[in-house]
Amino acid sequence: MAAVDEKPLLVVLNSCHSAAQAERLVETVPFAIGMAESIGDVDAITYAARFYAAIAEGQSVQGAHLLGRAAVEMNGLPDHEVPTLTCALDVDPSATRLVTPPATSEIA
């Protein structure tokens, strides 16, 4: 993280057994997601796709995380509880949005 001009707000470690690293990362960044144990490739891809889509839609970090886990579960995949969200003590993942979507205009 020392190599970048501005530290990221979120780091996602989409690899098996990465939750311990995520816990250490929150000493440097506010939010980190890691995998508590081994995770299947399809499960990891499903989680990441829904998580990032939810972030882009303006969901909170916690909401996006929960939507990612739900997508894995709704697809009948076994590893929905493996992705874990860790955050620094001074931040609220349910109140933090990384993207503000553009306002929608009503068509007259």
CORDAHU-V325761 format. One line per field, one symbol per residue. burial: # if it has 16 or more other C-alpha atoms within 10 Angstrom, else .. A space follows every 10 residues. Layout:
burial: ???
This chain:
burial: .........# #########. .##.##..## #######.#. ..##.###.# ##.####### ########## ###...#.## .#######.. ..#..##... ........
